[in-house]
Amino acid sequence: MTFNFEHTYQLSDREYVAIWGLTNPTRPAVWARRVATSGLGLLCLFSSYTFVLGIVMLVVAAFAMTAPHWFPGTSARTFRSLRYLQGPLTYGADTETVWARGEDFLARVSWRHVTLWRERGGWLVLQRAWFPPVLLPIAALREQGWYDELKALAQQHAVEYNSAAAKRQAV
């Protein structure tokens, strides 16, 4: 079966951090830990015995929430440095190739060059070293009926990010 899926999207820095950050800030468990740490830190401020602990907990919580935006090498800083991400990109895939295209930018490879895939933040992400990741919205893929076929192609040609097979390849 032949298919062709394409969509244009302007990724925000917040979405980029959700996809590429070390921790996924959109996950409820991450927010629950941040709220719990902040709440416990605030409670500790009411006792002279735990006041210093409360200050330390609040500083750690503030650091965890703001570090991705100012710490070198983090995903938010990477997003700002990648010029091709500053405008809308058209991401696509068909039975032969995957691509990312911008106003003055085009990157296209055959499926055999895709080495990693993952699902994160509502996106099917197809990766290759030295090639911009191709981000395909899972909801739109399902709506158009191409999700299963695209995921099968990803599984056929690449390994899932952070899987045992990906870890073996990295060694």
PyRosetta script that sets phi, psi and omega in degrees:
from pyrosetta import init, pose_from_sequence

init()
pose = pose_from_sequence("MTFNFEHTYQLSDREYVAIWGLTNPTRPAVWARRVATSGLGLLCLFSSYTFVLGIVMLVVAAFAMTAPHWFPGTSARTFRSLRYLQGPLTYGADTETVWARGEDFLARVSWRHVTLWRERGGWLVLQRAWFPPVLLPIAALREQGWYDELKALAQQHAVEYNSAAAKRQAV")
pose.set_psi(1, 132.5)
pose.set_omega(1, -179.7)
pose.set_phi(2, -97.6)
pose.set_psi(2, 137.1)
pose.set_omega(2, 177.5)
pose.set_phi(3, -139.8)
pose.set_psi(3, 162.8)
pose.set_omega(3, 175.9)
pose.set_phi(4, -149.0)
pose.set_psi(4, 115.5)
pose.set_omega(4, -179.8)
pose.set_phi(5, -120.2)
pose.set_psi(5, 133.1)
pose.set_omega(5, -179.0)
pose.set_phi(6, -148.4)
pose.set_psi(6, 140.7)
pose.set_omega(6, 174.8)
pose.set_phi(7, -149.2)
pose.set_psi(7, 150.9)
pose.set_omega(7, 179.6)
pose.set_phi(8, -110.7)
pose.set_psi(8, 135.3)
pose.set_omega(8, -175.2)
pose.set_phi(9, -152.5)
pose.set_psi(9, 142.5)
pose.set_omega(9, 173.1)
pose.set_phi(10, -104.0)
pose.set_psi(10, 105.9)
pose.set_omega(10, -178.6)
pose.set_phi(11, -75.5)
pose.set_psi(11, 133.9)
pose.set_omega(11, 176.5)
pose.set_phi(12, -90.7)
pose.set_psi(12, 164.2)
pose.set_omega(12, 179.2)
pose.set_phi(13, -63.5)
pose.set_psi(13, -35.4)
pose.set_omega(13, 178.6)
pose.set_phi(14, -64.2)
pose.set_psi(14, -42.1)
pose.set_omega(14, 177.7)
pose.set_phi(15, -66.7)
pose.set_psi(15, -40.0)
pose.set_omega(15, 178.8)
pose.set_phi(16, -61.5)
pose.set_psi(16, -43.4)
pose.set_omega(16, 178.2)
pose.set_phi(17, -63.8)
pose.set_psi(17, -39.2)
pose.set_omega(17, 179.1)
pose.set_phi(18, -63.2)
pose.set_psi(18, -33.6)
pose.set_omega(18, -179.5)
pose.set_phi(19, -81.3)
pose.set_psi(19, -43.9)
pose.set_omega(19, -170.1)
pose.set_phi(20, -106.3)
pose.set_psi(20, -7.5)
pose.set_omega(20, -179.2)
pose.set_phi(21, -65.7)
pose.set_psi(21, 156.6)
pose.set_omega(21, 179.1)
pose.set_phi(22, -62.7)
pose.set_psi(22, -39.1)
pose.set_omega(22, 172.7)
pose.set_phi(23, -114.9)
pose.set_psi(23, 145.4)
pose.set_omega(23, -178.9)
pose.set_phi(24, -87.3)
pose.set_psi(24, 105.0)
pose.set_omega(24, -175.2)
pose.set_phi(25, -67.6)
pose.set_psi(25, -13.2)
pose.set_omega(25, -179.8)
pose.set_phi(26, -86.1)
pose.set_psi(26, -11.9)
pose.set_omega(26, 178.6)
pose.set_phi(27, -69.2)
pose.set_psi(27, 137.2)
pose.set_omega(27, -180.0)
pose.set_phi(28, -59.6)
pose.set_psi(28, -34.9)
pose.set_omega(28, -179.0)
pose.set_phi(29, -64.0)
pose.set_psi(29, -36.9)
pose.set_omega(29, 178.9)
pose.set_phi(30, -66.3)
pose.set_psi(30, -45.7)
pose.set_omega(30, 178.9)
pose.set_phi(31, -65.9)
pose.set_psi(31, -37.8)
pose.set_omega(31, 179.4)
pose.set_phi(32, -62.4)
pose.set_psi(32, -41.9)
pose.set_omega(32, 177.7)
pose.set_phi(33, -64.0)
pose.set_psi(33, -41.5)
pose.set_omega(33, 180.0)
pose.set_phi(34, -64.7)
pose.set_psi(34, -43.7)
pose.set_omega(34, 179.5)
pose.set_phi(35, -66.4)
pose.set_psi(35, -42.8)
pose.set_omega(35, 179.6)
pose.set_phi(36, -63.1)
pose.set_psi(36, -43.7)
pose.set_omega(36, 179.0)
pose.set_phi(37, -63.2)
pose.set_psi(37, -44.7)
pose.set_omega(37, 179.6)
pose.set_phi(38, -65.1)
pose.set_psi(38, -44.2)
pose.set_omega(38, -179.9)
pose.set_phi(39, -63.5)
pose.set_psi(39, -44.8)
pose.set_omega(39, 177.9)
pose.set_phi(40, -64.5)
pose.set_psi(40, -39.1)
pose.set_omega(40, 176.5)
pose.set_phi(41, -61.1)
pose.set_psi(41, -42.5)
pose.set_omega(41, 177.7)
pose.set_phi(42, -63.7)
pose.set_psi(42, -41.7)
pose.set_omega(42, 178.2)
pose.set_phi(43, -62.6)
pose.set_psi(43, -37.2)
pose.set_omega(43, -179.8)
pose.set_phi(44, -65.5)
pose.set_psi(44, -22.9)
pose.set_omega(44, -179.4)
pose.set_phi(45, -69.1)
pose.set_psi(45, -17.3)
pose.set_omega(45, -176.6)
pose.set_phi(46, -84.6)
pose.set_psi(46, -4.2)
pose.set_omega(46, 178.6)
pose.set_phi(47, -122.2)
pose.set_psi(47, 138.3)
pose.set_omega(47, 179.3)
pose.set_phi(48, -68.1)
pose.set_psi(48, -24.4)
pose.set_omega(48, 179.6)
pose.set_phi(49, -75.0)
pose.set_psi(49, -30.1)
pose.set_omega(49, -174.9)
pose.set_phi(50, -114.3)
pose.set_psi(50, 8.9)
pose.set_omega(50, -176.1)
pose.set_phi(51, -57.6)
pose.set_psi(51, -47.9)
pose.set_omega(51, -178.7)
pose.set_phi(52, -63.8)
pose.set_psi(52, -41.0)
pose.set_omega(52, 176.9)
pose.set_phi(53, -60.0)
pose.set_psi(53, -40.6)
pose.set_omega(53, 178.3)
pose.set_phi(54, -62.0)
pose.set_psi(54, -42.9)
pose.set_omega(54, 178.6)
pose.set_phi(55, -63.5)
pose.set_psi(55, -43.5)
pose.set_omega(55, 179.3)
pose.set_phi(56, -61.4)
pose.set_psi(56, -44.3)
pose.set_omega(56, -179.8)
pose.set_phi(57, -63.4)
pose.set_psi(57, -40.1)
pose.set_omega(57, 178.9)
pose.set_phi(58, -68.2)
pose.set_psi(58, -37.7)
pose.set_omega(58, 177.5)
pose.set_phi(59, -65.5)
pose.set_psi(59, -42.3)
pose.set_omega(59, 178.7)
pose.set_phi(60, -63.3)
pose.set_psi(60, -43.6)
pose.set_omega(60, 179.3)
pose.set_phi(61, -63.3)
pose.set_psi(61, -43.3)
pose.set_omega(61, 178.8)
pose.set_phi(62, -63.9)
pose.set_psi(62, -41.1)
pose.set_omega(62, 177.9)
pose.set_phi(63, -61.5)
pose.set_psi(63, -45.2)
pose.set_omega(63, -179.1)
pose.set_phi(64, -62.2)
pose.set_psi(64, -33.3)
pose.set_omega(64, -178.2)
pose.set_phi(65, -81.5)
pose.set_psi(65, -28.8)
pose.set_omega(65, -174.2)
pose.set_phi(66, -105.4)
pose.set_psi(66, -18.9)
pose.set_omega(66, -175.5)
pose.set_phi(67, -55.7)
pose.set_psi(67, -40.3)
pose.set_omega(67, -179.2)
pose.set_phi(68, -59.6)
pose.set_psi(68, -18.4)
pose.set_omega(68, -176.5)
pose.set_phi(69, -95.2)
pose.set_psi(69, -15.7)
pose.set_omega(69, -178.0)
pose.set_phi(70, -130.6)
pose.set_psi(70, -14.1)
pose.set_omega(70, -177.6)
pose.set_phi(71, -80.4)
pose.set_psi(71, 130.0)
pose.set_omega(71, -178.1)
pose.set_phi(72, -59.4)
pose.set_psi(72, 142.0)
pose.set_omega(72, 175.9)
pose.set_phi(73, 84.1)
pose.set_psi(73, -0.1)
pose.set_omega(73, 179.5)
pose.set_phi(74, -82.7)
pose.set_psi(74, 167.1)
pose.set_omega(74, -174.7)
pose.set_phi(75, -65.1)
pose.set_psi(75, -32.7)
pose.set_omega(75, 178.4)
pose.set_phi(76, -66.5)
pose.set_psi(76, -41.1)
pose.set_omega(76, 177.6)
pose.set_phi(77, -68.3)
pose.set_psi(77, -38.3)
pose.set_omega(77, 177.3)
pose.set_phi(78, -61.6)
pose.set_psi(78, -43.7)
pose.set_omega(78, 178.3)
pose.set_phi(79, -56.2)
pose.set_psi(79, -46.3)
pose.set_omega(79, -178.6)
pose.set_phi(80, -66.5)
pose.set_psi(80, -27.7)
pose.set_omega(80, -177.5)
pose.set_phi(81, -85.5)
pose.set_psi(81, -18.3)
pose.set_omega(81, -179.5)
pose.set_phi(82, -86.6)
pose.set_psi(82, 105.2)
pose.set_omega(82, -174.5)
pose.set_phi(83, -62.6)
pose.set_psi(83, -35.2)
pose.set_omega(83, -177.1)
pose.set_phi(84, -67.2)
pose.set_psi(84, -18.3)
pose.set_omega(84, 178.8)
pose.set_phi(85, -85.3)
pose.set_psi(85, -4.4)
pose.set_omega(85, -175.7)
pose.set_phi(86, -81.8)
pose.set_psi(86, -3.8)
pose.set_omega(86, 176.1)
pose.set_phi(87, -133.4)
pose.set_psi(87, 175.6)
pose.set_omega(87, 179.3)
pose.set_phi(88, -67.0)
pose.set_psi(88, 142.4)
pose.set_omega(88, 176.5)
pose.set_phi(89, -120.6)
pose.set_psi(89, 148.3)
pose.set_omega(89, 173.0)
pose.set_phi(90, -104.2)
pose.set_psi(90, 118.7)
pose.set_omega(90, 178.4)
pose.set_phi(91, -104.7)
pose.set_psi(91, 143.6)
pose.set_omega(91, -179.5)
pose.set_phi(92, -157.1)
pose.set_psi(92, 167.3)
pose.set_omega(92, 176.8)
pose.set_phi(93, -155.6)
pose.set_psi(93, 146.1)
pose.set_omega(93, 170.3)
pose.set_phi(94, -137.1)
pose.set_psi(94, -168.9)
pose.set_omega(94, -176.8)
pose.set_phi(95, -68.7)
pose.set_psi(95, -16.5)
pose.set_omega(95, -177.1)
pose.set_phi(96, -107.9)
pose.set_psi(96, -37.6)
pose.set_omega(96, -170.1)
pose.set_phi(97, -139.5)
pose.set_psi(97, 166.2)
pose.set_omega(97, 168.5)
pose.set_phi(98, -126.7)
pose.set_psi(98, 151.4)
pose.set_omega(98, -176.1)
pose.set_phi(99, -153.1)
pose.set_psi(99, 160.8)
pose.set_omega(99, 170.4)
pose.set_phi(100, -135.0)
pose.set_psi(100, 130.3)
pose.set_omega(100, -175.0)
pose.set_phi(101, -136.5)
pose.set_psi(101, 132.9)
pose.set_omega(101, 175.8)
pose.set_phi(102, -122.4)
pose.set_psi(102, -169.8)
pose.set_omega(102, -179.0)
pose.set_phi(103, -60.8)
pose.set_psi(103, -41.8)
pose.set_omega(103, -179.8)
pose.set_phi(104, -128.9)
pose.set_psi(104, 34.5)
pose.set_omega(104, -171.1)
pose.set_phi(105, -148.0)
pose.set_psi(105, 135.9)
pose.set_omega(105, 174.8)
pose.set_phi(106, -147.3)
pose.set_psi(106, 126.8)
pose.set_omega(106, 174.9)
pose.set_phi(107, -133.9)
pose.set_psi(107, 126.7)
pose.set_omega(107, -175.9)
pose.set_phi(108, -143.6)
pose.set_psi(108, 132.2)
pose.set_omega(108, 176.8)
pose.set_phi(109, -138.8)
pose.set_psi(109, 158.9)
pose.set_omega(109, 174.8)
pose.set_phi(110, -78.1)
pose.set_psi(110, 162.6)
pose.set_omega(110, -178.1)
pose.set_phi(111, -57.6)
pose.set_psi(111, -30.7)
pose.set_omega(111, -176.5)
pose.set_phi(112, -66.0)
pose.set_psi(112, -15.9)
pose.set_omega(112, 178.3)
pose.set_phi(113, -90.3)
pose.set_psi(113, -10.6)
pose.set_omega(113, 176.8)
pose.set_phi(114, -74.2)
pose.set_psi(114, 124.3)
pose.set_omega(114, -174.4)
pose.set_phi(115, -111.6)
pose.set_psi(115, -26.1)
pose.set_omega(115, -179.8)
pose.set_phi(116, -133.8)
pose.set_psi(116, 148.6)
pose.set_omega(116, 172.0)
pose.set_phi(117, -140.8)
pose.set_psi(117, 157.4)
pose.set_omega(117, 174.1)
pose.set_phi(118, -162.8)
pose.set_psi(118, 161.1)
pose.set_omega(118, 173.2)
pose.set_phi(119, -113.3)
pose.set_psi(119, 124.2)
pose.set_omega(119, -179.9)
pose.set_phi(120, -155.4)
pose.set_psi(120, 132.1)
pose.set_omega(120, 177.0)
pose.set_phi(121, 62.1)
pose.set_psi(121, 30.7)
pose.set_omega(121, 180.0)
pose.set_phi(122, 83.2)
pose.set_psi(122, 9.8)
pose.set_omega(122, -178.8)
pose.set_phi(123, -118.2)
pose.set_psi(123, 144.3)
pose.set_omega(123, 165.3)
pose.set_phi(124, -94.9)
pose.set_psi(124, 114.9)
pose.set_omega(124, -174.0)
pose.set_phi(125, -106.1)
pose.set_psi(125, 123.8)
pose.set_omega(125, 178.3)
pose.set_phi(126, -110.7)
pose.set_psi(126, 128.0)
pose.set_omega(126, -173.4)
pose.set_phi(127, -126.8)
pose.set_psi(127, 158.2)
pose.set_omega(127, 172.4)
pose.set_phi(128, -155.9)
pose.set_psi(128, 139.9)
pose.set_omega(128, 178.2)
pose.set_phi(129, -58.9)
pose.set_psi(129, 139.1)
pose.set_omega(129, 178.6)
pose.set_phi(130, 63.7)
pose.set_psi(130, 24.3)
pose.set_omega(130, 178.5)
pose.set_phi(131, -137.5)
pose.set_psi(131, 135.4)
pose.set_omega(131, -179.7)
pose.set_phi(132, -63.5)
pose.set_psi(132, 139.1)
pose.set_omega(132, 178.6)
pose.set_phi(133, -62.8)
pose.set_psi(133, 144.4)
pose.set_omega(133, 177.4)
pose.set_phi(134, -100.7)
pose.set_psi(134, 121.8)
pose.set_omega(134, -176.7)
pose.set_phi(135, -108.2)
pose.set_psi(135, 117.4)
pose.set_omega(135, -178.9)
pose.set_phi(136, -118.3)
pose.set_psi(136, 125.2)
pose.set_omega(136, -176.9)
pose.set_phi(137, -70.4)
pose.set_psi(137, 122.7)
pose.set_omega(137, -176.3)
pose.set_phi(138, -62.0)
pose.set_psi(138, -41.2)
pose.set_omega(138, -178.7)
pose.set_phi(139, -60.7)
pose.set_psi(139, -44.3)
pose.set_omega(139, 179.7)
pose.set_phi(140, -68.1)
pose.set_psi(140, -37.1)
pose.set_omega(140, 177.3)
pose.set_phi(141, -62.4)
pose.set_psi(141, -43.7)
pose.set_omega(141, 178.8)
pose.set_phi(142, -65.7)
pose.set_psi(142, -41.0)
pose.set_omega(142, -179.7)
pose.set_phi(143, -59.9)
pose.set_psi(143, -40.2)
pose.set_omega(143, -179.5)
pose.set_phi(144, -88.6)
pose.set_psi(144, -3.2)
pose.set_omega(144, 176.5)
pose.set_phi(145, 81.7)
pose.set_psi(145, 16.7)
pose.set_omega(145, -177.7)
pose.set_phi(146, -103.9)
pose.set_psi(146, -4.4)
pose.set_omega(146, -174.2)
pose.set_phi(147, -58.8)
pose.set_psi(147, -51.0)
pose.set_omega(147, -176.8)
pose.set_phi(148, -61.3)
pose.set_psi(148, -42.1)
pose.set_omega(148, -179.9)
pose.set_phi(149, -67.8)
pose.set_psi(149, -42.3)
pose.set_omega(149, 178.3)
pose.set_phi(150, -65.4)
pose.set_psi(150, -42.2)
pose.set_omega(150, 179.2)
pose.set_phi(151, -65.8)
pose.set_psi(151, -37.6)
pose.set_omega(151, 176.8)
pose.set_phi(152, -63.5)
pose.set_psi(152, -41.0)
pose.set_omega(152, 176.0)
pose.set_phi(153, -63.5)
pose.set_psi(153, -41.0)
pose.set_omega(153, 178.1)
pose.set_phi(154, -62.6)
pose.set_psi(154, -44.5)
pose.set_omega(154, -179.8)
pose.set_phi(155, -67.4)
pose.set_psi(155, -32.1)
pose.set_omega(155, 179.7)
pose.set_phi(156, -70.5)
pose.set_psi(156, -39.7)
pose.set_omega(156, -172.6)
pose.set_phi(157, -101.3)
pose.set_psi(157, -17.7)
pose.set_omega(157, -172.9)
pose.set_phi(158, -137.0)
pose.set_psi(158, 171.0)
pose.set_omega(158, 175.0)
pose.set_phi(159, -107.5)
pose.set_psi(159, 153.2)
pose.set_omega(159, 179.3)
pose.set_phi(160, -73.3)
pose.set_psi(160, 135.6)
pose.set_omega(160, -179.9)
pose.set_phi(161, -55.8)
pose.set_psi(161, 135.6)
pose.set_omega(161, 176.4)
pose.set_phi(162, 66.8)
pose.set_psi(162, 14.9)
pose.set_omega(162, 176.0)
pose.set_phi(163, -84.5)
pose.set_psi(163, 171.0)
pose.set_omega(163, 179.0)
pose.set_phi(164, -60.4)
pose.set_psi(164, -38.8)
pose.set_omega(164, 179.7)
pose.set_phi(165, -65.6)
pose.set_psi(165, -38.7)
pose.set_omega(165, 178.7)
pose.set_phi(166, -67.2)
pose.set_psi(166, -38.2)
pose.set_omega(166, 179.3)
pose.set_phi(167, -67.8)
pose.set_psi(167, -36.7)
pose.set_omega(167, 176.7)
pose.set_phi(168, -65.4)
pose.set_psi(168, -38.5)
pose.set_omega(168, 179.6)
pose.set_phi(169, -67.4)
pose.set_psi(169, -32.1)
pose.set_omega(169, -177.9)
pose.set_phi(170, -71.3)
pose.set_psi(170, -22.3)
pose.set_omega(170, -177.7)
pose.set_phi(171, -79.2)
pose.dump_pdb("model.pdb")
